[in-house]
Structures are given as C-alpha cells and as structure tokens.
C-alpha cells in the first residue's frame, strides 16, 4: 500500500474512495444502504467507520458510516475528500423542532447551526455551514419524482445529546426557525465548503425534540425504519440522477 495515499482513520487506500459517497452515523445503516447497491464490496471496518463500494444506476458509490458527533465524523469527511470524493450526501436521522414535522417525515437540510463542537476549531464561527445548492435542488426534485414528501430548511447541529447542568439548545433554535436537530451536518457542510466539494443531507425524523425527554427517546420504530428506507432511495437517486 502506498503510504502517501493511505487514509489512517479509515484504514484504507485513496483508490478505494469513489467520487460520490453516502455517509451515515450507524454502521448498521451503512449495511442497509449497501443492500441497495449491486456488486457490493466491503472495503474495511475500523472503529465506527464501515466502508463499502458498489454500483447504483451503473455509477460507483462509496458508503461510509461515521459514528455519532462532529469530531469523529469530521475526520471521516476529511479523509473521504483526501481520497478524491467530490459529492457527499449524509443519510441520517434527526429530531423535529417544528410542530409541522412529525415522526417518519423527511427533512432536507439547506444549512446548519454550527454547535457541532468541531468546526469552530477549523474556521471562524462567522463562516456559514451551508449545503450545496445543486444537491439541495436535486434532492427536492428527486423527492418530487418519487412522490416522497419532504421539508427543506435549516437544521441545528449540536454536540450534546443528553443534557446535564446546561439545557439543550433545541427549544431556542426551534424558536429561531430551525426545523430539526442532529449531530453532524454542520461539520459536513463546513468541511465540504472549505475543500470545494459538494455536500448535502437528508434526515428521517425519529422523534420530537422540542421539550426533549432523552429518557423516553426511542428511534427503533417502524415509521422511522420506513422513513430511513425512503431517504436512502432518495439520496441514491439524487446522487446518481441526471437532473
């Protein structure tokens, strides 16, 4: 293996990274995404990072799990970029911050609040975390073609899941108009923008996060599973489609 092309966090060579990638937090979700591909090959599995390659619409796609939270995910995003990726769509879950968005709905992120615990160490907080407009448009257009109902808007990315002395910022950013909360989108958007690649995110709603009760959180429900399958197809079609 060429040490110059070795990606130490993913424990693989740059040659194993395609130009288009779907990323997700859970390695089991990476398995689910890979099941939609043909000629699938598991490249490596190190820590939370499970990497597959396969074909969808006759195009080569990499699928990578990145774990929970901005710092670990950010390392994975950077190594995908070092490997030559040009487009990344995150396929994740999120909590609703809007009364109009319920369990099992799907959100397309146009931008993200930068409370990820990582990117303030990469670039000043005045720098925005914005999804690539072409990918956002493709996701919306593809959702329309597939008759998948979605809502597009700003999401809140946070580094904390369980509150302690300080409360979570969910209610605050709900009042500010953010429509969902998750833990990695702003890291993806900032790192992608700084490295001049395209990034987007599509998120299945797995609970209501306003007045959030972490002890009753249960994402393992049928409506969430169905939404995840829908968003996987949506992301794959948007990433490989012509329009």
N, C-alpha and C positions, 0 to 999 in steps of 0.2 A: 504494500500500500504506500502510495506517495504521501510522505508526511506533510508536504505543502498543501495538499488537498484534503487532509484528514480533518474531520469535524469532531472534536473531542467530547462535546456534550452528547451528541447523537451517536457517537462511536461508529461513524461510517465515513465513506469517501464522498467527495463532492459529486462524483459521477453518478451516485445513486439518488440525487435530488433532481426532480423534473422541474420544468419551468412553471407548472401550475400545481398548486397544493391546496388541500383542505386540511385544516387543523381543528383539533377538539381537545377538551380537557381530559376526558376519561379514556384510558386505553381500550376499554370495552366498546366505547363508541367508535373508536378507530376500527375495531373489528367489524362493527355494523356498517360503517362506510365502505370498508374494503369488500364487503359482501356484494355491493352494487357494481363492483368492477369486474372485468374479465382479465384473464392472465395475471392474476394477483401473485405477488411475491412479497413475503415478509422480509424486510431488509435487516432490521435489527430491533432489539428491545432492551433499552438501558434505562434504569430508574423508571420515571414516568413516561419516557419517550419511546413510543412504539411506532415504527416507520414501515409503511407499505408502499409498493408501487403497483400500478395496474392501469388498465385501459378503460376509458369511458367515452362513448361516441368516437372511438378509434383514436383518442388522444391520451397520451401518457399523463397520469396524475400521481402525485405523491400524497399520501395520507399520513399525518403525524399527530400523535397525542402529545400534549404539552403540560399536563397536570393543572393544579389549581394555583392561581395567583400570578401577578405580573412578572416578578423576577425570574422564576423558572421558565415561564412561557417566553419571556423576552430573550433569554439565552437561546431557546429553540428557534425563535423567529430569526434572530441574527444569523444562526448557523444555516438555516434554510437559504437566507439571502447570500451568504458566503458560498453556498453550494450552487447558486445560479437561479434560484426561484425568481419569477417575475410577477406572479399573481398569487395571492393567498386569500382564501375565504375561511373565516372562523365559523364553525358549526357548533353552536353551544346552547346553553340554557341560561335563563335569566328570571328574575322575579319582576312582576309587574309593579310599576309605580303609577299606573293610570287606572281609574275606575272603568275605562272603556276597553281595557285589555285584560282578558281572563286566562285561566289555566288552559293550556293547549293551544293558545294563539301563537302566532309567529311574528317576530319583530325583526325588521331590517335596520341596522344602525347606520345613521348618517354621520354621526360624530359621537365623541365620548368625553365625559368629565374625567379629568386626569387625577384621580385619587388612587392610582394603582400601586403606589409605594416604590416605583422604579424610575419612571421617566423624568422626574424632577432631577435625578442624578445624571441624566443624559442630555437634557436641553432645558432652558428656562421655561417655567410654567406658563409664560405668555404665549408659547408656541402651541398651536391648536392640535388636537387629536381628531383628525377628520378622515373619514373613509374616502376611498377613491370614487369620484362621482360616476365614472363609467361603470364600475362594478355595482354601485348602488342602483343605477339605471337598469343594468342587466338583470339584477335580482328582482326588481319591480316588474320589468317587462316579462320575465320568465314566470313569475308568480301569476301574472295575468293570464298567460298562455296555459298554465297548468291549473288554473282556477283555484289557486291557493290564496286564501285571504291573509294579507299581511298589513302591518302598520309600520311606517318608517318614521324615525325620529332620533333624537339624542338619547343616548343611554348613559347611565352613571357607572363608571368603573371604580371599584373600591378594593382596598387591600384587606379589609376586615370582613369576616363573615359572622362570627359570634361577638356580640358587644360585651364590653366589660364596664369600666367606670364611665367612659365616654359613650354616648349613644351613636348608633349608626347614622349615616347621613341620608338614609332613604327618604324620610319624610321631607327633609329640606329640599332635596333635588326633585322630588315629586312636585312640590310647590313651584319649583323653577321650570317645570315643564318637561323634565326627563321622563321617558316612558317606561324604562326598565333599568334594572341594576344587575351587573355581572362583574367579573373579576379580571378580565384580560384584554378587552377590546381596545382600550386607550393605549396600552403597551404595543399592541399590534399596529395601530394606526400611526403612532409616533415613529416607531422604528421603521415602518414601511416608508413613510414620508421622508425621513432623514436619509434613507437609502434609495429613494427614487424608484420604488416598486409600487404595484397596486395592491390594496388590501380592502377587504370588506368583512362584514359579519352578519350572520343570520342566527336568530336566537329563539328557541322554543321556550315559552313561558311555563315555569314549573311551580308557580306559587305567587301569592300576593305579598309584596314586600313592604307595603305601607303599614305602619304599626307592626313591624315584623316580629313574629314569635319564633325564634330559631328552634326552640324545643319541639315545636309541632311541625317543622318543615319535613315534608315527605315528597321528594321528586319522583319516586318509583311508583307511578300510577299510569293507568292505561292511556289517558288523554295526553299525558306528557310523551309517552313512548310513540304514540301516533304522530304527534307534532314533530318529534325528532326525525321520524322516517320521512315525513313530508319535507322538512328543511334539508335533509340530506339530498333528496332528489332535486330540490330547488337549487341548491348550491352547485351540484354537479352539472345540471343543465345550464345554469348561468355561466359557469366557468368554461364550459366546452362549446356553448352555442355560438352562432354567428352574430345574433343581434342581442 
